[in-house]
Amino acid sequence: MIRAEKIFKSFGDQEVLKDINLIFEAGKTNLIIGRSGAGKTVLLKILVGLYGPTSGIVWYDDVNFTALDKRKVRDIRMAVGMLFQGTALFDSLTIEENIRFPMDMFTNKTQKEKLDRVNYCLERVNLTGVNQKYPSQLSGGMQKRAGIARAIVLQPTYLFCDEPNSGLDPKTSLVIDELIHDITIENNITTIINTHDMNSVMEIGDNIALLHDGYLAWEGNKEEVLTSNNEILQDFVFASPFLQKVRDLHT
Amino acid sequence: MNIKFIEHLGKFLVWMKLVFSKPEKMSMYWKETMRQMNDIGIGSLIIVMLISTFMGAVMAVQISYQLGGQLIPRYYVGYLVRDITIIELAPTITCLVLAGKVGSNMAAEIGGMRQKEHIDAMEIMGVNTSAFLVMPKIIAAVCVVPLLVSVAAIVSIMGAYIAAVPTGLFSGAEYIQGIRSYLETWNIFIMYVKAIVFGFILAAISCYQGYFVKGGSIELGKASTAAVVMSNIAILVADYLIAVLLTS
């Protein structure tokens, strides 16, 4: 479980996050949604420690992550996997080398054990036979899956995904969503996804937090999205006439 | 301007502490250091040899021209070419060229990794990116630059022979007598001190510029340029300081 407690963040005079209090549960896909510029990415980066909050605390289970020194932060990060918006796969390494990288860096496994684990992770994300390819030789969806494989290779306790569906077609987006959701349940991972993809919200949103102008505007789950009267949520989720019709049909 | 310089200097020194912290896994750092040594050493060998050849050739021609008609033995050309090459031109010119070739490459490589979130990805894995991305480059530069400077010195002295002897500026025997005269091994020591210091400067400053780049491709270009300009200035300042310290 990860808990954000009274998080404030400013860049100069600009207050980007205001009093964010959230709990992200283990074994569930926790979604942070909101319009562009709402503060989603800043919150995610604070949760993983890439930014420090101006004030407030991030708890990883019962550890005060915000107060840790760099060395202890690195220890926690051994239990963290992250899928980046642009995948952040290393261009000069093959897919196999990319996925193996965290094991090369932090484990003393034999080459065979590493290869077995790489192959298992690739199989898990339905991406076999691409070991020797470079990231640029794969499609956007395949790169995302390779990114997920790298994120789970050290069996993380916490998984962060920044816009996992950006740039993907709806069908591939569903595949990625389901993959993340299944991995979360299988391994009882605390998964936090930063998205503005409504398909993801309705498919895998176990817990949903809506950010608006830097503050927490709404919290709930995918069923409650349809029944909530929160105006900001309604404006955001049912922005298109098509989705408004779907809501009307549902209600 | 001064405040900004002091701010950068402070940030650089604090960052150096992170750069030289204990590696997570020695074998990974070793592999990366070997790769960097190959990139810097083999990758720069041709350009260093080419520049050194002409450097020696020009020196031989110009020293002959300046000493011509004076009551100075011709073999002095060889002696002067050798000492100027060893003390000054081989380490300084080679490192100024390397700052342009290797330094801009280092800044662009690390800056590109910053922009493509590769550095963030490594940080989240728990990697000390300052150490993993920068320490191997600095160690490789400090080890390989002296070797390149040695090659530059030898090739420059040979370049002077190739340019001047066939054209009749002086005879081969005179030149060889010159380069074998009055050799001070202390000068060779100065050359290696300069090579090591300049190697550190060009790698550290270039990596610093790349590591802290912010923004897009225009900023990356600026960082790459700044890496070359700052390295060159720092090399020339260090050149002066070493000259004062080791020759006074």
Interface residues (C-beta under 8 A of the other chain):
Chain A: V48 L50 K70 R74 D75 R77 M78 V80 G81 M82 F84 Q85 G86 A88 F90 D91 F101 P102 D104 M105 F106 L154 F160
Chain B: E24 K25 M28 K116 E117 H118 D120 A121 E123 I124 M125 G126 V127 N128
